[in-house]
Amino acid sequence: MERTKTEDRIRRCSQNAERLVASLSTLADRIDAARRGGNAELLEHYQKEFDQASLKFMGNVEAILDDYYVLKGKKRSRLANEPLDRDELVRLQRTVQTLVLSAPAAVPSGALDVVAADTEEILREPPFAPPLVKPGKGPKVDLRG
């Protein structure tokens, strides 16, 4: 059971990393466009977004490595610049590729069942929603400062 959870985490992290690569590519294009256009405010905004997406990407890569070592029953070294052996990198790539391309594990029966009492309580409490105001009928707000 633990192995399937680890495999599912690797699969999710790989899919997240793939989405983040696309996001990073788009942000890099936007950074270039803002730089060409001379828009410093947009440039700063897109660079912050790029930095955040980069950190998320690296977090997913770290999680993949951690889970890979858990699957192999090995202890992963946390030395900052320790390179992985080339053969180990190839095995890692093949393992992750196999997991990503395989079907996700089946959800055990009853795992997604909701307790009826919890559902009734949730339904009794209406969610917060601001009152509807028709255009032009709301309170006047002075935006001049």
NUZAGU-43648 format. One record per atom (N, C-alpha, C): y, x, z; residue number from 1; atom name. Coordinates in steps of 0.05 Angstrom, whole numbers, plus 5000, padded with zeros to 4 digits. Each point is the difference from the previous one (the first is absolute). Layout:
- y:x:z:i:at
- Y:X:Z:NUM:CA
...
***
This chain:
- y:x:z:i:at
- 4976:5017:5000:1:N
- 5024:4983:5000:1:CA
- 5025:5017:5000:1:C
- 5000:5022:5017:2:N
- 5023:5017:5001:2:CA
- 5005:5014:4974:2:C
- 4978:5007:4986:3:N
- 5003:5013:4974:3:CA
- 5014:4982:4980:3:C
- 4994:4974:4999:4:N
- 5013:4982:4981:4:CA
- 5030:4997:5007:4:C
- 5006:5000:5026:5:N
- 5029:4998:5008:5:CA
- 5015:5025:4990:5:C
- 4988:5023:5003:6:N
- 5012:5025:4991:6:CA
- 5003:5000:4970:6:C
- 4979:4991:4986:7:N
- 5002:4999:4971:7:CA
- 5022:4980:4991:7:C
- 5002:4978:5014:8:N
- 5021:4980:4993:8:CA
- 5028:5012:5004:8:C
- 5003:5015:5022:9:N
- 5026:5013:5006:9:CA
- 5006:5020:4978:9:C
- 4981:5015:4991:10:N
- 5004:5019:4978:10:CA
- 5009:4985:4975:10:C
- 4986:4978:4994:11:N
- 5006:4985:4976:11:CA
- 5029:4989:5002:11:C
- 5007:4988:5023:12:N
- 5027:4989:5003:12:CA
- 5021:5022:4998:12:C
- 4996:5022:5013:13:N
- 5019:5022:4999:13:CA
- 5003:5011:4972:13:C
- 4978:5001:4985:14:N
- 5001:5010:4972:14:CA
- 5016:4980:4983:14:C
- 4996:4974:5004:15:N
- 5015:4980:4985:15:CA
- 5029:5001:5007:15:C
- 5006:5003:5026:16:N
- 5028:5003:5008:16:CA
- 5013:5025:4988:16:C
- 4985:5022:5000:17:N
- 5011:5024:4988:17:CA
- 5006:4997:4971:17:C
- 4982:4986:4986:18:N
- 5004:4995:4971:18:CA
- 5025:4983:4996:18:C
- 5005:4980:5016:19:N
- 5024:4984:4997:19:CA
- 5025:5017:5007:19:C
- 4997:5017:5020:20:N
- 5023:5016:5007:20:CA
- 5007:5021:4979:20:C
- 4980:5009:4985:21:N
- 5006:5019:4978:21:CA
- 5017:4985:4979:21:C
- 4993:4975:4994:22:N
- 5016:4985:4981:22:CA
- 5029:4995:5011:22:C
- 5002:4995:5025:23:N
- 5026:4995:5013:23:CA
- 5016:5026:4999:23:C
- 4987:5023:5006:24:N
- 5014:5025:5000:24:CA
- 5011:5007:4972:24:C
- 4984:4993:4980:25:N
- 5008:5005:4972:25:CA
- 5025:4984:4993:25:C
- 4999:4974:5008:26:N
- 5023:4983:4995:26:CA
- 5025:5010:5014:26:C
- 4996:5008:5025:27:N
- 5023:5010:5016:27:CA
- 5011:5026:4988:27:C
- 4982:5017:4990:28:N
- 5010:5025:4988:28:CA
- 5017:4994:4975:28:C
- 4991:4980:4984:29:N
- 5016:4992:4977:29:CA
- 5027:4989:5009:29:C
- 5000:4984:5021:30:N
- 5026:4989:5010:30:CA
- 5018:5021:5011:30:C
- 4989:5020:5013:31:N
- 5016:5023:5010:31:CA
- 5013:5014:4977:31:C
- 4984:5005:4979:32:N
- 5011:5014:4976:32:CA
- 5022:4984:4988:32:C
- 4997:4973:4998:33:N
- 5020:4983:4988:33:CA
- 5025:5000:5017:33:C
- 4997:4998:5026:34:N
- 5023:5001:5018:34:CA
- 5015:5026:4999:34:C
- 4985:5022:4997:35:N
- 5012:5026:4998:35:CA
- 5016:5003:4974:35:C
- 4988:4990:4978:36:N
- 5014:5000:4974:36:CA
- 5025:4983:5000:36:C
- 4998:4977:5014:37:N
- 5022:4981:5001:37:CA
- 5021:5009:5020:37:C
- 4995:5020:5016:38:N
- 5019:5009:5020:38:CA
- 5004:4981:5023:38:C
- 4981:4983:5006:39:N
- 5002:4981:5022:39:CA
- 4988:5012:5025:39:C
- 5016:5012:5017:40:N
- 4991:5014:5023:40:CA
- 4986:4981:5021:40:C
- 5011:4976:5002:41:N
- 4989:4980:5019:41:CA
- 4972:4992:4992:41:C
- 4996:4994:4974:42:N
- 4973:4993:4991:42:CA
- 4981:5024:5002:42:C
- 5010:5023:4993:43:N
- 4984:5024:5001:43:CA
- 4989:5005:5029:43:C
- 5018:4997:5019:44:N
- 4992:5003:5028:44:CA
- 4979:4979:5008:44:C
- 5005:4975:4992:45:N
- 4982:4979:5007:45:CA
- 4972:5005:4988:45:C
- 4998:5007:4975:46:N
- 4975:5005:4987:46:CA
- 4986:5024:5011:46:C
- 5015:5021:5008:47:N
- 4988:5023:5012:47:CA
- 4987:4994:5027:47:C
- 5013:4982:5015:48:N
- 4989:4992:5026:48:CA
- 4974:4984:4995:48:C
- 5001:4982:4981:49:N
- 4976:4984:4993:49:CA
- 4977:5019:4991:49:C
- 5007:5020:4983:50:N
- 4981:5019:4990:50:CA
- 4987:5015:5024:50:C
- 5017:5009:5019:51:N
- 4990:5015:5023:51:CA
- 4981:4982:5016:51:C
- 5007:4975:5004:52:N
- 4982:4982:5016:52:CA
- 4974:4996:4985:52:C
- 5001:4995:4974:53:N
- 4975:4996:4985:53:CA
- 4983:5025:5000:53:C
- 5013:5023:4999:54:N
- 4985:5026:5001:54:CA
- 4985:5003:5026:54:C
- 5014:4993:5022:55:N
- 4986:5001:5026:55:CA
- 4977:4981:5002:55:C
- 5003:4976:4989:56:N
- 4978:4980:5000:56:CA
- 4977:5011:4983:56:C
- 5006:5012:4977:57:N
- 4980:5011:4983:57:CA
- 4984:5022:5015:57:C
- 5015:5018:5013:58:N
- 4986:5022:5014:58:CA
- 4984:4989:5024:58:C
- 5010:4979:5012:59:N
- 4984:4987:5022:59:CA
- 4974:4989:4990:59:C
- 5000:4988:4976:60:N
- 4976:4990:4988:60:CA
- 4981:5022:4993:60:C
- 5010:5022:4989:61:N
- 4984:5023:4993:61:CA
- 4987:5012:5026:61:C
- 5015:5002:5021:62:N
- 4990:5010:5026:62:CA
- 4977:4982:5010:62:C
- 5005:4973:4998:63:N
- 4979:4982:5009:63:CA
- 4975:5002:4984:63:C
- 5003:5004:4973:64:N
- 4976:5003:4983:64:CA
- 4985:5025:5009:64:C
- 5014:5022:5004:65:N
- 4987:5025:5009:65:CA
- 4986:4996:5027:65:C
- 5014:4988:5019:66:N
- 4988:4995:5026:66:CA
- 4974:4984:4998:66:C
- 5001:4978:4985:67:N
- 4977:4983:4997:67:CA
- 4978:5013:4984:67:C
- 5007:5016:4981:68:N
- 4980:5015:4985:68:CA
- 4984:5018:5019:68:C
- 5014:5014:5017:69:N
- 4986:5018:5019:69:CA
- 4984:4984:5020:69:C
- 5009:4976:5008:70:N
- 4984:4983:5017:70:CA
- 4974:4993:4987:70:C
- 5002:4992:4974:71:N
- 4975:4993:4985:71:CA
- 4981:5023:4999:71:C
- 5010:5024:4996:72:N
- 4983:5024:4997:72:CA
- 4991:5011:5027:72:C
- 5011:4989:5022:73:N
- 4992:5009:5027:73:CA
- 5011:5028:5006:73:C
- 5022:5007:4988:74:N
- 5012:5027:5004:74:CA
- 5026:4998:5016:74:C
- 5007:5022:5012:75:N
- 5025:5001:5015:75:CA
- 5021:5011:4980:75:C
- 5022:4986:4997:76:N
- 5021:5009:4982:76:CA
- 5020:5018:5014:76:C
- 5005:5023:4989:77:N
- 5019:5019:5011:77:CA
- 5029:4988:4996:77:C
- 5016:5003:5020:78:N
- 5028:4990:4998:78:CA
- 5020:5023:4995:78:C
- 4990:5023:4992:79:N
- 5019:5022:4994:79:CA
- 5017:4991:4977:79:C
- 5026:5005:5002:80:N
- 5020:4989:4980:80:CA
- 4995:5009:4972:80:C
- 4993:5025:4995:81:N
- 4998:5009:4973:81:CA
- 4972:5009:4992:81:C
- 4980:4990:5013:82:N
- 4973:5008:4994:82:CA
- 4991:4986:4974:82:C
- 4995:5015:4979:83:N
- 4991:4988:4975:83:CA
- 4971:4991:5002:83:C
- 4994:4978:4986:84:N
- 4972:4992:4998:84:CA
- 4986:5016:4979:84:C
- 4974:5005:5004:85:N
- 4984:5014:4981:85:CA
- 4999:4983:4974:85:C
- 4999:5013:4977:86:N
- 5000:4986:4974:86:CA
- 4976:4980:4998:86:C
- 4976:5009:5009:87:N
- 4977:4983:4999:87:CA
- 5004:4975:5018:87:C
- 5012:5005:5023:88:N
- 5006:4978:5018:88:CA
- 5020:4980:4988:88:C
- 5020:5010:4986:89:N
- 5019:4982:4986:89:CA
- 4986:4983:4979:89:C
- 4981:5012:4985:90:N
- 4986:4985:4979:90:CA
- 4983:4979:5013:90:C
- 4986:5007:5022:91:N
- 4983:4980:5015:91:CA
- 5018:4977:5010:91:C
- 5023:5007:5011:92:N
- 5019:4980:5011:92:CA
- 5009:4981:4977:92:C
- 5007:5012:4978:93:N
- 5010:4984:4977:93:CA
- 4978:4981:4991:93:C
- 4975:5010:4997:94:N
- 4978:4983:4991:94:CA
- 4994:4978:5020:94:C
- 5000:5006:5026:95:N
- 4994:4980:5021:95:CA
- 5021:4978:4999:95:C
- 5025:5008:5000:96:N
- 5022:4980:5000:96:CA
- 4999:4983:4975:96:C
- 4995:5013:4977:97:N
- 4998:4985:4975:97:CA
- 4978:4980:5001:97:C
- 4977:5008:5010:98:N
- 4977:4982:5002:98:CA
- 5006:4977:5018:98:C
- 5013:5005:5023:99:N
- 5007:4979:5019:99:CA
- 5020:4980:4988:99:C
- 5020:5011:4986:100:N
- 5021:4983:4989:100:CA
- 4989:4982:4978:100:C
- 4982:5011:4984:101:N
- 4989:4984:4978:101:CA
- 4977:4981:5008:101:C
- 4989:5004:5024:102:N
- 4979:4982:5010:102:CA
- 5012:4974:5011:102:C
- 4983:4980:5002:103:N
- 5009:4974:5010:103:CA
- 5005:5003:5030:103:C
- 5020:4985:5011:104:N
- 5004:5001:5029:104:CA
- 4977:4988:5015:104:C
- 4997:5008:5025:105:N
- 4978:4989:5017:105:CA
- 5004:4971:5004:105:C
- 4978:4985:5002:106:N
- 5001:4972:5005:106:CA
- 5010:4994:5029:106:C
- 5015:4979:5003:107:N
- 5010:4993:5026:107:CA
- 4978:4985:5014:107:C
- 4993:5008:5025:108:N
- 4979:4986:5015:108:CA
- 5006:4970:5004:108:C
- 4980:4984:5000:109:N
- 5004:4971:5004:109:CA
- 5014:4995:5026:109:C
- 5020:4983:4999:110:N
- 5015:4992:5024:110:CA
- 5022:5019:5008:110:C
- 5003:5022:4985:111:N
- 5021:5020:5007:111:CA
- 5028:4989:4996:111:C
- 5003:4981:4981:112:N
- 5026:4990:4994:112:CA
- 5004:4972:5012:112:C
- 4981:4990:5016:113:N
- 5003:4974:5012:113:CA
- 5023:4999:5020:113:C
- 5014:4978:5000:114:N
- 5023:4996:5019:114:CA
- 4991:4980:5021:114:C
- 5006:5007:5025:115:N
- 4993:4981:5021:115:CA
- 5018:4975:4998:115:C
- 4988:4977:5001:116:N
- 5014:4975:4996:116:CA
- 5023:4996:5020:116:C
- 4996:5008:5025:117:N
- 5021:4996:5020:117:CA
- 5025:5017:4993:117:C
- 4996:5024:4990:118:N
- 5022:5016:4992:118:CA
- 5015:4987:4977:118:C
- 4986:4989:4981:119:N
- 5012:4987:4977:119:CA
- 5017:4976:5008:119:C
- 4989:4984:5019:120:N
- 5015:4976:5009:120:CA
- 5025:5008:5014:120:C
- 4999:5021:5016:121:N
- 5024:5009:5014:121:CA
- 5021:5010:4981:121:C
- 4992:5015:4980:122:N
- 5018:5010:4980:122:CA
- 5013:4977:4985:122:C
- 4985:4980:4993:123:N
- 5011:4978:4985:123:CA
- 5019:4983:5016:123:C
- 4997:4999:5026:124:N
- 5019:4985:5017:124:CA
- 5027:5013:5002:124:C
- 5001:5027:4997:125:N
- 5026:5014:5003:125:CA
- 5012:5004:4972:125:C
- 5021:4985:4994:126:N
- 5012:5004:4973:126:CA
- 5013:5027:4998:126:C
- 4998:5013:4977:127:N
- 5013:5026:4997:127:CA
- 5030:4997:5000:127:C
- 5014:5021:5008:128:N
- 5029:4999:5000:128:CA
- 5010:5000:4972:128:C
- 5017:4981:4994:129:N
- 5013:4999:4974:129:CA
- 5029:4991:5004:129:C
- 5018:5015:4988:130:N
- 5028:4992:5003:130:CA
- 5005:4972:4987:130:C
- 5018:4985:5011:131:N
- 5006:4973:4988:131:CA
- 5010:5004:4971:131:C
- 4992:4981:4983:132:N
- 5009:5001:4973:132:CA
- 5029:4991:4998:132:C
- 5016:5015:4985:133:N
- 5028:4994:4997:133:CA
- 5005:4998:4970:133:C
- 5012:4978:4991:134:N
- 5007:4997:4972:134:CA
- 5023:5019:4993:134:C
- 5000:5010:4975:135:N
- 5022:5018:4992:135:CA
- 5027:4986:5003:135:C
- 5018:5015:5012:136:N
- 5027:4990:5005:136:CA
- 5003:4983:5024:136:C
- 4978:4993:5014:137:N
- 5002:4983:5023:137:CA
- 4997:5015:5027:137:C
- 4995:5026:4999:138:N
- 4996:5015:5024:138:CA
- 5026:5008:5013:138:C
- 4999:5013:5023:139:N
- 5024:5009:5014:139:CA
- 5015:5021:4983:139:C
- 5026:5000:5002:140:N
- 5016:5020:4986:140:CA
- 4999:5026:5015:140:C
- 4997:5022:4986:141:N
- 4999:5027:5012:141:CA
- 5021:5017:4988:141:C
- 5016:5013:5017:142:N
- 5022:5017:4990:142:CA
- 4988:5028:4996:142:C
- 4998:5009:4975:143:N
- 4989:5026:4993:143:CA
- 5021:5022:4997:143:C
- 5024:4994:5005:144:N
- 5022:5019:4996:144:CA
- 5000:5022:5022:144:C
- 4986:4996:5021:145:N
- 4998:5020:5021:145:CA
- 5019:4997:5021:145:C
***
